[in-house]
Amino acid sequence: MKNFSQIFKEADNKIAGLAAAPGIAIAKVYLFMKEKLVINQGTITDVIEAQKNLEEALTKSKKELNKIFALAAEKMEGTRASIFEAQLMILDDPVLKSNILKRIEKEKKQPEFIVHDEISKYQRRMSVFSESYMNERAHDIEDIKNRIIRNLQKKGWESQITNNMIIISDTLTPADMILFSRCNVKGFVTDHGGLTSHAAIISRSLNIPAVVGTHNSTSKIEDGDTVIVDGFHGYVIVNPNEEQLDFFKRKAKKLTELQQGLLKLRDV
């Protein structure tokens, strides 16, 4: 019987990344490709209506994040769920809101353009820092910016995922991961992200195996493929053969037995 080193060495269908959350997952793929937002830079004729639309988009964004925060609090410990509290604080920033409203009135540009431009300033300020903490704050702001713009454009978060799948994506926001967790996802794989990214932190908190920073998983893996996510070593096996499936199924079974044994000890 071959060991992991032999299986790995012979595998020409593997993709390497970073081991972000431990565990073994075997399932079909849901390829989550986000729609690229197109920003309308046109002018407006009704300032009051534009400002009203902004207020409605902000209100809806806060309502969405509050729901996600409540779901996160159920699934994760409070310190992890506080990621969403930080995002809500940004939405409630009176200076940011005032600047956007004033610019709409002065420049008479579409609210989505002003939102994109104004919030991007915050991101550029953070991008000059090399600390991972500041980089993650910049990602939080990107998520909020896109959420407000989607609501201004009357677009919702869309997904056709069914239960028990592995998510492959370019990047995943904390909100994406919490929403996907409702569908009993088996694993996460992303092209980008590091071990201190929110994607890694949340997948560990949800006990969902994850590999991040693969660079090319979205171009190498197709919707409906079967993959193995090895969150211990940081590898993804694409359309595994029988030998690979058998090896990782046995590994996953042993892991489940170990986890069940630990739970019994905890309850003693």
HUWOLIN-V23227 format. One record per pair of residues at least 6 apart in sequence whose C-alpha atoms are under 8 Angstrom apart, sorted by the first residue. I is the first residue (numbers start at 1). J is the second residue. D is the distance in Angstrom with one decimal. If there is no record, write none. Layout:
I/J/D, I/J/D
This chain:
7/244/6.9, 8/14/8.0, 11/237/7.9, 13/237/5.7, 13/238/5.5, 13/239/7.5, 13/240/7.4, 14/235/6.5, 14/236/5.5, 14/237/4.5, 14/238/6.2, 15/214/6.8, 15/217/7.1, 15/235/5.7, 15/236/5.1, 15/237/6.5, 15/238/7.7, 16/214/5.8, 16/234/6.2, 16/235/4.7, 16/236/6.5, 17/211/5.9, 17/212/5.6, 17/213/5.1, 17/214/4.2, 17/215/7.7, 17/234/5.1, 17/235/5.9, 17/236/7.9, 18/194/7.1, 18/195/7.1, 18/211/5.4, 18/212/5.2, 18/213/5.9, 18/214/7.1, 18/233/7.6, 18/234/4.7, 18/235/7.6, 19/195/7.6, 19/210/6.6, 19/211/5.0, 19/212/6.8, 19/230/7.6, 19/231/5.0, 19/232/5.7, 19/233/5.5, 19/234/3.8, 19/235/7.4, 20/194/7.6, 20/195/5.5, 20/200/5.0, 20/201/7.8, 20/203/7.7, 20/204/7.4, 20/209/7.5, 20/210/5.3, 20/211/5.2, 20/212/6.2, 20/231/6.3, 20/234/7.2, 21/200/6.4, 21/201/7.9, 21/203/6.0, 21/204/4.9, 21/207/7.2, 21/208/6.7, 21/209/4.8, 21/210/4.8, 21/211/7.0, 21/231/5.3, 21/232/7.2, 22/204/7.4, 22/207/7.7, 22/208/7.6, 22/209/5.2, 22/210/7.0, 22/230/7.4, 22/231/4.2, 22/232/4.7, 23/207/7.9, 23/208/7.1, 23/209/4.7, 23/210/7.8, 23/229/7.9, 23/230/6.3, 23/231/4.9, 23/232/6.0, 23/252/7.6, 23/255/7.9, 24/209/6.2, 24/228/7.1, 24/229/5.7, 24/230/5.0, 24/231/6.1, 24/232/7.6, 24/248/7.3, 24/251/7.7, 24/252/5.6, 25/166/7.8, 25/186/5.7, 25/187/5.9, 25/209/6.5, 25/228/5.6, 25/229/5.0, 25/230/6.8, 25/252/7.6, 26/166/7.9, 26/186/7.4, 26/226/7.2, 26/227/5.8, 26/228/4.5, 26/229/6.5, 26/249/7.9, 27/164/7.0, 27/165/5.5, 27/166/6.0, 27/186/7.0, 27/226/5.6, 27/227/5.9, 27/228/6.9, 28/164/7.9, 28/165/5.3, 28/166/6.1, 28/223/8.0, 28/224/5.4, 28/225/5.5, 28/226/4.4, 28/227/6.4, 29/165/5.7, 29/166/4.9, 29/167/6.1, 29/168/6.7, 29/222/7.3, 29/223/5.5, 29/224/4.9, 29/225/5.4, 29/226/6.0, 29/227/6.8, 30/161/6.4, 30/165/6.2, 30/166/6.0, 30/167/5.1, 30/168/6.2, 30/223/5.4, 30/224/6.5, 31/167/6.1, 31/168/4.9, 31/169/6.1, 31/218/7.2, 31/221/8.0, 31/222/6.7, 31/223/5.1, 32/159/7.8, 32/167/6.6, 32/168/6.0, 32/169/5.1, 32/170/7.9, 33/169/6.2, 33/170/7.2, 37/146/7.8, 37/150/7.8, 39/112/6.5, 39/113/6.0, 39/116/7.9, 40/110/6.6, 40/112/6.7, 40/113/6.1, 41/109/6.5, 41/110/6.0, 41/112/7.9, 41/113/5.4, 42/109/5.9, 42/110/5.8, 43/108/5.6, 43/109/4.3, 43/110/5.7, 44/50/7.5, 44/108/5.4, 44/109/5.6, 44/110/6.0, 45/108/7.2, 47/104/6.8, 47/105/5.8, 47/108/6.7, 50/104/7.5, 50/110/7.2, 50/111/6.3, 51/101/6.3, 51/104/7.1, 51/111/7.4, 53/111/7.9, 53/152/6.7, 54/111/6.5, 54/152/6.7, 57/148/5.7, 57/149/7.8, 57/151/5.1, 57/152/5.4, 58/91/7.1, 58/148/6.2, 60/151/7.1, 61/144/8.0, 61/147/6.4, 61/148/6.0, 61/151/7.1, 62/88/6.5, 62/91/7.0, 65/84/6.9, 65/87/7.9, 65/88/6.9, 65/175/7.9, 66/88/7.8, 68/84/7.7, 68/175/6.6, 68/178/7.0, 68/179/7.3, 69/81/6.4, 69/82/7.9, 69/84/5.6, 69/85/7.2, 71/178/7.3, 72/81/5.4, 72/178/6.3, 73/81/5.5, 75/206/6.7, 76/205/5.8, 76/206/6.5, 77/205/7.6, 80/201/7.7, 80/202/7.1, 80/205/7.4, 83/174/7.9, 87/140/6.5, 87/141/7.3, 87/144/7.0, 90/141/7.7, 91/144/7.5, 96/118/7.8, 96/119/7.9, 99/118/7.8, 100/111/7.8, 100/114/6.2, 100/115/6.4, 100/118/6.8, 103/109/8.0, 103/114/7.0, 104/110/7.2, 104/111/6.3, 104/114/6.8, 111/152/7.7, 112/148/8.0, 112/149/5.4, 112/152/6.5, 112/153/7.9, 115/145/7.0, 115/148/7.8, 115/149/7.2, 116/145/6.4, 116/149/7.5, 119/141/7.3, 119/145/6.5, 120/142/7.8, 122/138/7.8, 122/141/7.9, 123/138/5.2, 123/141/6.9, 123/142/7.5, 126/134/5.9, 126/135/6.8, 126/137/7.7, 126/138/6.2, 127/134/7.4, 127/135/6.4, 127/138/7.0, 129/135/7.5, 132/196/7.1, 132/197/7.8, 136/197/6.5, 136/198/7.0, 139/173/7.9, 140/173/7.8, 143/173/6.8, 150/156/6.6, 161/183/7.7, 162/183/6.7, 163/183/4.7, 163/184/5.7, 163/185/6.4, 164/183/6.7, 164/184/5.3, 164/185/4.9, 164/186/5.7, 165/184/7.6, 165/185/5.1, 165/186/5.6, 165/187/7.3, 166/185/5.8, 166/186/5.2, 166/187/4.6, 166/188/5.8, 166/189/7.6, 166/227/7.8, 167/185/7.2, 167/186/8.0, 167/187/6.2, 167/188/4.9, 167/189/6.2, 168/188/6.2, 168/189/4.8, 168/190/5.9, 168/217/7.1, 168/218/6.4, 168/221/8.0, 169/189/6.4, 169/190/4.9, 169/191/6.6, 169/217/7.7, 169/218/6.1, 170/190/5.2, 170/191/4.7, 170/192/6.2, 170/217/8.0, 170/218/6.4, 171/190/5.5, 171/191/6.4, 171/192/5.8, 171/193/7.2, 172/190/7.1, 172/199/6.3, 173/198/7.4, 173/199/6.6, 174/198/6.2, 174/199/6.2, 174/202/6.9, 177/199/7.4, 177/202/7.5, 177/203/7.6, 181/206/8.0, 185/208/7.7, 186/208/6.3, 186/209/7.1, 187/208/5.5, 187/209/4.9, 187/210/5.6, 187/229/6.7, 188/203/7.6, 188/208/7.3, 188/209/6.5, 188/210/4.6, 188/211/6.5, 188/212/7.9, 188/229/7.9, 189/210/5.7, 189/211/4.9, 189/212/5.5, 189/214/7.7, 189/217/7.5, 189/229/7.8, 190/211/6.7, 190/212/4.7, 190/213/6.0, 190/214/6.3, 190/215/7.6, 190/217/6.9, 190/218/7.8, 191/212/6.2, 191/213/4.8, 191/214/4.6, 191/215/4.1, 191/216/5.7, 191/217/5.8, 191/218/6.9, 192/212/6.1, 192/213/4.2, 192/214/6.6, 192/215/6.0, 193/199/7.2, 193/200/7.8, 193/212/5.6, 193/213/5.0, 194/200/7.1, 194/212/6.4, 194/213/6.2, 195/201/7.6, 195/212/7.7, 200/210/7.1, 200/212/7.4, 203/209/6.7, 203/210/6.4, 204/210/8.0, 209/229/6.8, 209/230/7.2, 209/231/5.0, 210/229/6.9, 210/230/7.6, 210/231/5.2, 210/234/7.9, 211/229/7.0, 211/230/7.4, 211/231/5.8, 211/234/5.4, 211/235/6.8, 211/236/7.5, 212/234/7.8, 221/238/7.0, 225/238/7.2, 225/239/6.1, 226/238/6.4, 226/239/4.9, 226/240/7.2, 227/236/6.6, 227/237/5.4, 227/238/4.6, 227/239/5.5, 227/240/6.7, 228/236/5.5, 228/237/5.0, 228/238/6.7, 228/240/7.3, 228/248/7.8, 229/235/6.3, 229/236/4.8, 229/237/6.7, 230/236/6.1
